[in-house]
Amino acid sequence: MKKNTVIISGLLLSGAFWTSCRTLESGAKVVDKNRGEIVISAPANSMTAMPEGRKDGSITKARLKLEASVKENPKDTASLVSLAQLQLAQDSISEAEETAHRALLLDTKNQGARKVLAQAAIKRGKHDLALIFLSALGGEDSKDSDILNMLGIIALSRNDSDDAMRLWKTGLTLNPGDISVRMNLGVMYLKNRLFSQASTQFERVLKVAPQHQDARLHLGIIEMSRGKNVEALETFKSIVSADKSNQLALFNMAVAQRNLSLYEDAVDSLKRYIKASPGKSAQTDQAFAMIDDINTILAANNQKVSDEDLQSLAGELASRPQPGKAERNTTQPDVKLPVKHAPPAATEASTKNLPVKKAEATTNRDKAQDSNVTDSEIDALEKQLKSPAH
């Protein structure tokens, strides 16, 4: 998927930014002038914070139950809002919007429905539309950590990381149990190499949600950044054993293996990472560059991976259909792509000459084409929300 990353130089962090009560994710593009271009992706797998729901299908079961309830009682706004939230959690954005609109027709001031529409707008890259809904919900004066979380994501998309951090810290003060805000704050600390602060956030997430794979993965990245490659490798292996196509874990596992001179294992992990990718991207280019770097080392021992093998991988990747703008949020599951940060000092020499590709920026204009909301409809909606009746 977009997928878009932060290019800083060696490892991959989560590109996901989370919204809505620990279960929903949204993303934003950022340009960090001090470190290079950053593009934070909006993954569709919105159940990272609920791995148990992903494994046993409880979210799907709950959705089916709510659909039956709404069919029996079409005017049950509470069930409609809950259904919209689950639809959005499963990345059924259009369905979630339709369900939320049904709730608003019954209750024009329904805050839950407006929050769903704001989350959907963020997923589509329609931040101006999201701000309309969020302003109607109190904006920065809101005491709801979900609202502040989404405002932080939008601030980050507009290159104001300081404002994003301020909003997330305020959100945590209001609701220390908000996993989404805590994860976002932790990723930002990690991006800025504030490892102790980042560790604190991820460890607190795990106290509340012990199976939260992203929190575990980011703690592994922190271990690797501190030179604890053996410990980090065990963390990544554990995650991959539970989720064999976890791209963040696969890539970072390859980095740890390379740092430990387990070159063949690293190449194998990178090949698995490439095979799990939906198509050619800046990230797969980076993986191929790492393989080239490792092959330079292996060549001395006549253990080089064959060019034919790499050409086959590249050809397979290029042949995969790229997700179109219209289908990205409907039929094509988004893949959470990584954020890169500087490698540990102990391994800096080994990465010194590693080519780093720049991320392919996906503009908000591109993402806005996913939306079925026109500018005139946004203007009309803004007037409606500002009218005395609302």
KOLKOL-728820 format. One record per residue (C-alpha): x negated, y, z; residue in three letters; residue number from 1. Coordinates in Angstrom, 3 decimals. Each point is the difference from the previous one (the first is absolute). Layout:
BEGIN
NODE        x        y        z  aa   i
NODE        X        Y        Z ALA NUM
...
end
This chain:
BEGIN
NODE        x        y        z  aa   i
NODE    0.000    0.000    0.000 MET   1
NODE   -1.010    3.442   -0.012 LYS   2
NODE   -2.007   -0.620    0.999 LYS   3
NODE   -1.815    2.409    1.312 ASN   4
NODE   -2.789    0.241    2.403 THR   5
NODE   -2.278    2.148    1.910 VAL   6
NODE   -3.442    0.026   -1.501 ILE   7
NODE   -2.527    0.658    2.701 ILE   8
NODE   -2.357   -2.817   -0.500 SER   9
NODE    0.029   -3.595    1.201 GLY  10
NODE    2.909   -1.470    1.852 LEU  11
NODE    3.735    0.058   -0.475 LEU  12
NODE    2.537    1.375    2.448 LEU  13
NODE    3.720   -0.280   -0.291 SER  14
NODE    1.420    2.430   -2.491 GLY  15
NODE    3.358   -0.381    1.634 ALA  16
NODE    1.639    2.660    2.046 PHE  17
NODE    2.917   -1.098    2.092 TRP  18
NODE    3.423    1.533    0.548 THR  19
NODE    3.165   -0.878    1.852 SER  20
NODE    0.029   -1.786    3.276 CYS  21
NODE   -2.950   -2.271   -0.478 ARG  22
NODE    1.258   -1.722   -3.146 THR  23
NODE   -0.014    2.247   -3.039 LEU  24
NODE   -3.000    1.311   -1.888 GLU  25
NODE   -0.582    2.978   -2.220 SER  26
NODE   -3.029    1.492   -1.657 GLY  27
NODE   -1.485    3.151   -1.333 ALA  28
NODE   -2.810    1.286   -2.138 LYS  29
NODE   -2.710    2.022    1.673 VAL  30
NODE   -3.121    1.762   -1.185 VAL  31
NODE   -2.687    0.246    2.643 ASP  32
NODE   -2.464    2.563   -1.325 LYS  33
NODE   -2.738   -1.065    2.417 ASN  34
NODE    0.099   -3.684   -0.869 ARG  35
NODE    1.395   -0.237   -3.498 GLY  36
NODE    3.348   -0.898   -1.421 GLU  37
NODE    2.369   -2.018    2.128 ILE  38
NODE    3.219   -1.540   -1.136 VAL  39
NODE    2.019   -1.669    2.705 ILE  40
NODE    2.432   -2.522   -1.387 SER  41
NODE    3.612   -0.719    0.804 ALA  42
NODE    0.248   -3.757    0.273 PRO  43
NODE    3.308   -1.734   -0.457 ALA  44
NODE   -0.604   -2.693    2.521 ASN  45
NODE    1.698    1.909    2.769 SER  46
NODE   -0.096   -2.743    2.576 MET  47
NODE   -3.614    0.150    1.114 THR  48
NODE    1.063    0.919    3.485 ALA  49
NODE    2.434   -2.925    0.029 MET  50
NODE   -2.015   -3.007   -1.206 PRO  51
NODE    2.317   -2.339    1.872 GLU  52
NODE    2.906    1.311   -2.082 GLY  53
NODE   -1.969   -0.534   -3.188 ARG  54
NODE   -0.860   -3.583    0.941 LYS  55
NODE    3.366   -1.308    1.160 ASP  56
NODE    2.213    2.055   -2.277 GLY  57
NODE    1.801    1.667    2.906 SER  58
NODE    0.130    3.337   -1.804 ILE  59
NODE    1.713   -1.580   -3.000 THR  60
NODE    2.381   -1.831    2.343 LYS  61
NODE    0.806    3.254    1.800 ALA  62
NODE    0.572    1.739   -3.320 ARG  63
NODE    2.424   -2.701   -1.163 LEU  64
NODE    1.859    0.219    3.280 LYS  65
NODE    0.321    3.775   -0.319 LEU  66
NODE    1.132   -0.266   -3.610 GLU  67
NODE    2.790   -2.329    1.146 ALA  68
NODE    0.908    2.405    2.814 SER  69
NODE    0.168    2.975   -2.352 VAL  70
NODE    2.102   -1.962   -2.468 LYS  71
NODE    2.456   -0.785    2.783 GLU  72
NODE   -0.012    3.554    1.342 ASN  73
NODE   -1.151    2.478   -2.692 PRO  74
NODE    0.413    2.961    2.391 LYS  75
NODE   -2.420   -1.284    2.629 ASP  76
NODE   -2.640    2.750   -0.271 THR  77
NODE   -2.307   -1.597    2.573 ALA  78
NODE   -0.171   -3.210   -2.029 SER  79
NODE   -0.474    1.961   -3.221 LEU  80
NODE   -2.977    1.886    1.446 VAL  81
NODE   -1.535   -3.197    1.402 SER  82
NODE    0.450   -1.680   -3.377 LEU  83
NODE   -1.634    2.953   -1.781 ALA  84
NODE   -2.978   -0.224    2.358 GLN  85
NODE   -0.484   -3.698   -0.737 LEU  86
NODE    0.395    0.584   -3.740 GLN  87
NODE   -2.721    2.633    0.184 LEU  88
NODE   -2.180   -2.322    2.094 ALA  89
NODE    0.206   -2.508   -2.857 GLN  90
NODE   -0.746    2.770   -2.512 ASP  91
NODE    3.473   -0.062   -1.536 SER  92
NODE   -0.157    3.773   -0.239 ILE  93
NODE    2.924    0.622   -2.355 SER  94
NODE    2.254   -2.269    2.031 GLU  95
NODE   -1.062    1.712    3.232 ALA  96
NODE    0.792    3.417   -1.487 GLU  97
NODE    3.408   -1.157   -1.190 GLU  98
NODE    0.833   -1.501    3.407 THR  99
NODE   -1.167    3.127    1.831 ALA 100
NODE    2.152    2.174   -2.261 HIS 101
NODE    2.992   -2.176    0.849 ARG 102
NODE   -0.653    0.649    3.684 ALA 103
NODE   -0.266    3.757   -0.625 LEU 104
NODE    3.327    0.024   -1.818 LEU 105
NODE    1.546   -1.345    3.202 LEU 106
NODE   -2.063    2.191    2.340 ASP 107
NODE   -1.678    3.001   -1.650 THR 108
NODE   -2.170    0.635    3.073 LYS 109
NODE   -1.251   -3.555    0.436 ASN 110
NODE   -3.655    0.353    0.968 GLN 111
NODE   -0.931   -3.615   -0.652 GLY 112
NODE    1.196    0.213   -3.599 ALA 113
NODE   -1.921    3.228   -0.578 ARG 114
NODE   -3.150   -1.584    1.415 LYS 115
NODE    0.354   -2.918   -2.411 VAL 116
NODE    0.349    2.440   -2.910 LEU 117
NODE   -3.069    1.927    1.197 ALA 118
NODE   -2.013   -3.235    0.201 GLN 119
NODE    1.178   -1.025   -3.456 ALA 120
NODE   -0.973    3.399   -1.406 ALA 121
NODE   -3.504   -0.347    1.472 ILE 122
NODE   -0.338   -3.450   -1.533 LYS 123
NODE    0.917    1.496   -3.372 ARG 124
NODE   -2.466    2.880    0.405 GLY 125
NODE    2.843    2.535    0.205 LYS 126
NODE   -1.338    1.896    2.972 HIS 127
NODE    1.989    3.169   -0.624 ASP 128
NODE    3.190   -2.043    0.147 LEU 129
NODE   -1.212   -1.734    3.166 ALA 130
NODE   -0.654    3.387    1.613 LEU 131
NODE    3.614    1.037   -0.660 ILE 132
NODE    1.265   -2.971    1.967 PHE 133
NODE   -2.626    0.386    2.723 LEU 134
NODE    0.726    3.712    0.413 SER 135
NODE    3.692   -0.824    0.443 ALA 136
NODE   -1.086   -2.412    2.759 LEU 137
NODE   -1.875    2.682    1.926 GLY 138
NODE   -3.343    0.031   -1.781 GLY 139
NODE   -2.969    0.641    2.265 GLU 140
NODE    2.318    0.876    2.889 ASP 141
NODE    1.402   -3.528   -0.015 SER 142
NODE   -0.588   -2.223    3.007 LYS 143
NODE    0.178   -3.066   -2.233 ASP 144
NODE   -3.439   -1.522   -0.638 SER 145
NODE    1.229   -1.441   -3.321 ASP 146
NODE    0.660    3.517   -1.293 ILE 147
NODE   -3.415    1.258    1.097 LEU 148
NODE   -1.635   -3.087   -1.471 ASN 149
NODE    1.510    0.656   -3.422 MET 150
NODE   -0.895    3.693    0.196 LEU 151
NODE   -3.577   -1.078    0.741 GLY 152
NODE   -0.074   -2.206   -3.088 ILE 153
NODE    1.222    2.895   -2.127 ILE 154
NODE   -2.580    2.346    1.560 ALA 155
NODE   -2.694   -2.528   -0.869 LEU 156
NODE    1.254   -0.144   -3.586 SER 157
NODE   -0.566    3.754   -0.144 ARG 158
NODE   -3.594   -0.309    1.189 ASN 159
NODE    0.708    1.242    3.525 ASP 160
NODE   -1.448   -2.799    2.112 SER 161
NODE   -0.230    2.262    3.061 ASP 162
NODE    3.743    0.638   -0.120 ASP 163
NODE    0.678   -3.702   -0.541 ALA 164
NODE   -2.076   -0.884    3.069 MET 165
NODE    1.784    2.681    2.056 ARG 166
NODE    3.413   -1.350   -0.980 LEU 167
NODE   -0.972   -3.610    0.733 TRP 168
NODE   -1.485    0.887    3.379 LYS 169
NODE    3.202    1.857    0.875 THR 170
NODE    1.996   -3.015   -1.153 GLY 171
NODE   -1.972   -2.289    2.313 LEU 172
NODE    0.503    2.396    2.910 THR 173
NODE    3.757   -0.206   -0.595 LEU 174
NODE    0.002   -3.757   -0.600 ASN 175
NODE   -3.163   -1.865    1.084 PRO 176
NODE    1.561   -3.246   -1.212 GLY 177
NODE    0.264    1.052   -3.638 ASP 178
NODE   -2.266   -2.483   -1.768 ILE 179
NODE    0.317    1.748   -3.357 SER 180
NODE   -1.372    3.292    1.310 VAL 181
NODE   -2.735   -1.774    1.946 ARG 182
NODE   -1.141   -1.932   -3.074 MET 183
NODE   -0.113    3.167   -2.107 ASN 184
NODE   -2.023    1.775    2.641 LEU 185
NODE   -2.381   -2.946    0.280 GLY 186
NODE   -0.614   -0.152   -3.750 VAL 187
NODE   -0.771    3.727   -0.067 MET 188
NODE   -2.440   -0.348    2.893 TYR 189
NODE   -1.669   -2.893   -1.794 LEU 190
NODE   -0.220    1.950   -3.252 LYS 191
NODE   -1.871    2.670    1.911 ASN 192
NODE   -2.242   -2.635    1.665 ARG 193
NODE    1.371    0.734    3.472 LEU 194
NODE   -0.243   -3.668    0.894 PHE 195
NODE    0.768    0.175    3.733 SER 196
NODE    3.172    2.029   -0.551 GLN 197
NODE    1.067   -2.281   -2.849 ALA 198
NODE   -0.621   -3.133    2.079 SER 199
NODE    2.173    1.357    2.781 THR 200
NODE    2.946    0.454   -2.361 GLN 201
NODE   -0.278   -3.443   -1.614 PHE 202
NODE   -0.489   -1.753    3.358 GLU 203
NODE    3.124    1.670    1.370 ARG 204
NODE    1.947   -1.122   -3.066 VAL 205
NODE   -1.082   -3.591    0.648 LEU 206
NODE    1.194    0.186    3.607 LYS 207
NODE    3.486    0.721   -1.289 VAL 208
NODE   -0.167   -2.103   -3.182 ALA 209
NODE   -2.665   -2.741    0.422 PRO 210
NODE    0.579   -1.309   -3.544 GLN 211
NODE   -0.525    3.364   -1.706 HIS 212
NODE   -2.454   -1.052   -2.713 GLN 213
NODE   -0.909    3.525   -1.127 ASP 214
NODE   -1.038    0.997    3.513 ALA 215
NODE   -2.178   -3.118    0.273 ARG 216
NODE   -1.485    0.613   -3.426 LEU 217
NODE   -0.952    3.573    0.826 HIS 218
NODE   -1.616   -1.098    3.252 LEU 219
NODE   -2.060   -2.381   -2.140 GLY 220
NODE   -1.046    2.898   -2.200 ILE 221
NODE   -1.101    1.901    3.105 ILE 222
NODE   -2.043   -3.020    1.152 GLU 223
NODE   -1.704   -0.148   -3.390 MET 224
NODE   -0.661    3.743    0.083 SER 225
NODE   -1.781   -0.546    3.303 ARG 226
NODE   -2.169   -2.740   -1.501 GLY 227
NODE    1.976   -2.900    1.526 LYS 228
NODE    0.348   -1.826   -3.299 ASN 229
NODE    0.347   -3.495    1.486 VAL 230
NODE    2.926    1.040    2.194 GLU 231
NODE    1.587    1.975   -2.835 ALA 232
NODE   -0.320   -2.940   -2.376 LEU 233
NODE    1.865   -2.260    2.436 GLU 234
NODE    2.796    2.582    0.223 THR 235
NODE    0.320    0.237   -3.782 PHE 236
NODE   -0.091   -3.800   -0.423 LYS 237
NODE    2.790   -0.354    2.537 SER 238
NODE    2.166    2.492   -1.877 ILE 239
NODE   -0.709   -1.593   -3.390 VAL 240
NODE    0.834   -3.445    1.359 SER 241
NODE    3.485    1.312    0.822 ALA 242
NODE    0.353    2.108   -3.149 ASP 243
NODE   -2.190   -1.266   -2.832 LYS 244
NODE    0.772    2.977   -2.272 SER 245
NODE   -0.671    2.758    2.556 ASN 246
NODE   -2.139    2.308   -2.123 GLN 247
NODE   -1.314    2.150    2.816 LEU 248
NODE   -1.182   -3.043    1.913 ALA 249
NODE   -1.509   -1.633   -3.105 LEU 250
NODE   -2.008    3.059   -1.000 PHE 251
NODE   -1.266    0.743    3.503 ASN 252
NODE   -0.798   -3.682    0.490 MET 253
NODE   -2.181    0.245   -3.105 ALA 254
NODE   -1.793    3.037    1.416 VAL 255
NODE   -0.671   -1.784    3.294 ALA 256
NODE   -1.268   -3.077   -1.861 GLN 257
NODE   -2.275    2.149   -2.133 ARG 258
NODE   -1.317    1.739    3.132 ASN 259
NODE   -0.808   -3.437    1.449 LEU 260
NODE   -1.734   -1.075   -3.256 SER 261
NODE    2.753   -2.543   -0.681 LEU 262
NODE   -0.091    1.046   -3.624 TYR 263
NODE    1.799   -2.904   -1.629 GLU 264
NODE    2.792    0.222    2.550 ASP 265
NODE    0.239    3.736   -0.643 ALA 266
NODE    0.343   -0.546   -3.752 VAL 267
NODE    2.692   -2.602    0.618 ASP 268
NODE    1.937    2.428    2.219 SER 269
NODE   -0.297    2.760   -2.597 LEU 270
NODE    1.274   -2.329   -2.721 LYS 271
NODE    2.982   -0.873    2.197 ARG 272
NODE    0.557    3.720    0.573 TYR 273
NODE   -0.026    0.663   -3.751 ILE 274
NODE    2.363   -2.913   -0.692 LYS 275
NODE    2.428    1.370    2.611 ALA 276
NODE    0.018    3.417   -1.695 SER 277
NODE    3.008    0.927   -2.149 PRO 278
NODE   -2.240    1.454   -2.723 GLY 279
NODE   -3.138    1.941   -0.818 LYS 280
NODE   -0.618    2.944    2.318 SER 281
NODE   -2.738    2.048    1.651 ALA 282
NODE   -0.048   -2.587    2.765 GLN 283
NODE   -0.560   -2.968   -2.310 THR 284
NODE   -2.737    2.013   -1.724 ASP 285
NODE   -1.609    0.387    3.433 GLN 286
NODE    0.250   -3.749    0.601 ALA 287
NODE   -1.688   -0.759   -3.339 PHE 288
NODE   -2.707    2.542    0.877 ALA 289
NODE   -0.627   -1.804    3.295 MET 290
NODE   -0.273   -3.325   -1.839 ILE 291
NODE   -2.556    1.545   -2.372 ASP 292
NODE   -1.949    1.268    2.990 ASP 293
NODE    0.006   -3.439    1.628 ILE 294
NODE   -0.940   -1.687   -3.263 ASN 295
NODE   -3.106    2.155   -0.158 THR 296
NODE   -1.039   -1.569    3.300 ILE 297
NODE    1.033   -3.529   -0.992 LEU 298
NODE   -1.737    0.171   -3.362 ALA 299
NODE   -3.383   -0.338    1.695 ALA 300
NODE    1.088   -3.444    1.231 ASN 301
NODE    1.720   -1.007   -3.238 ASN 302
NODE    3.387    0.003    1.754 GLN 303
NODE    1.643    2.694   -2.076 LYS 304
NODE    3.737   -0.266   -0.664 VAL 305
NODE    0.481   -0.628   -3.706 SER 306
NODE    0.953    2.904   -2.221 ASP 307
NODE    2.606   -2.281   -1.535 GLU 308
NODE    1.649   -0.371    3.415 ASP 309
NODE    0.119    3.764    0.505 LEU 310
NODE    1.208    0.620   -3.543 GLN 311
NODE    2.801   -2.492    0.563 SER 312
NODE    1.031    1.826    3.163 LEU 313
NODE   -0.115    3.384   -1.709 ALA 314
NODE    2.000   -1.284   -2.947 GLY 315
NODE    2.629   -1.535    2.248 GLU 316
NODE    0.323    3.263    1.925 LEU 317
NODE    0.320    2.107   -3.153 ALA 318
NODE    2.697   -2.292   -1.372 SER 319
NODE    2.291    0.490    2.958 ARG 320
NODE    2.889    2.397   -0.665 PRO 321
NODE   -0.467    3.260    1.855 GLN 322
NODE    2.951    1.041    2.158 PRO 323
NODE    1.955    2.684   -1.832 GLY 324
NODE    1.112    3.133    1.777 LYS 325
NODE    3.634   -1.003   -0.133 ALA 326
NODE   -0.569   -3.487    1.381 GLU 327
NODE   -2.589    0.730    2.647 ARG 328
NODE    2.535    0.412    2.772 ASN 329
NODE    2.419   -2.669   -1.200 THR 330
NODE   -1.394   -3.165   -1.516 THR 331
NODE   -3.733    0.302    0.595 GLN 332
NODE   -1.138   -0.490    3.612 PRO 333
NODE   -2.574    2.602    0.970 ASP 334
NODE   -3.338   -1.172    1.263 VAL 335
NODE   -1.542    1.790    2.905 LYS 336
NODE   -3.239    1.371   -1.256 LEU 337
NODE   -2.849    1.036    2.004 PRO 338
NODE   -1.782    2.992    1.254 VAL 339
NODE   -3.759    0.009   -0.127 LYS 340
NODE   -2.331    1.397    2.622 HIS 341
NODE   -3.722    0.032    0.572 ALA 342
NODE   -1.711   -3.345    0.637 PRO 343
NODE   -1.799   -0.762    3.273 PRO 344
NODE   -3.416    1.607    0.366 ALA 345
NODE   -1.644   -3.427    0.222 ALA 346
NODE    1.084   -0.852   -3.520 THR 347
NODE   -0.304    3.393   -1.610 GLU 348
NODE   -3.079   -1.008   -1.987 ALA 349
NODE    1.814   -2.947   -1.531 SER 350
NODE    2.776    2.256   -1.263 THR 351
NODE   -2.158    2.883   -1.038 LYS 352
NODE    0.055   -0.751   -3.710 ASN 353
NODE    3.493   -1.441   -0.133 LEU 354
NODE    1.984    1.786   -2.702 PRO 355
NODE    3.147    1.611    1.350 VAL 356
NODE    2.881    0.635   -2.345 LYS 357
NODE    2.290    2.953    0.512 LYS 358
NODE    3.633   -0.687    0.754 ALA 359
NODE    2.541    0.413   -2.752 GLU 360
NODE    2.224    2.714    1.399 ALA 361
NODE    3.721   -0.581   -0.143 THR 362
NODE    1.724    3.348    0.126 THR 363
NODE    3.200    0.756    1.819 ASN 364
NODE    1.408    0.999   -3.378 ARG 365
NODE   -0.552   -3.555   -1.201 ASP 366
NODE    1.640   -1.419    3.082 LYS 367
NODE    2.847    2.480   -0.199 ALA 368
NODE    1.053   -1.627   -3.263 GLN 369
NODE    1.004   -3.013    2.062 ASP 370
NODE    2.743    2.043    1.601 SER 371
NODE    3.538    0.163   -1.279 ASN 372
NODE    0.465    3.420    1.601 VAL 373
NODE   -0.232    3.043   -2.279 THR 374
NODE   -1.193    3.481    0.950 ASP 375
NODE    3.533    1.365   -0.372 SER 376
NODE    1.274   -2.666    2.378 GLU 377
NODE   -2.692    0.956    2.503 ILE 378
NODE    1.094    3.649   -0.177 ASP 379
NODE    3.639   -0.972    0.438 ALA 380
NODE   -0.878   -2.261    2.936 LEU 381
NODE   -1.997    2.741    1.693 GLU 382
NODE    2.978    2.381   -0.245 LYS 383
NODE    2.312   -2.679    1.326 GLN 384
NODE   -2.201   -0.738    3.013 LEU 385
NODE   -0.279    3.705    0.804 LYS 386
NODE    3.746    0.596   -0.201 SER 387
NODE    1.907    0.672    3.299 PRO 388
NODE    1.760   -3.353   -0.263 ALA 389
NODE   -3.341   -1.725    0.540 HIS 390
end
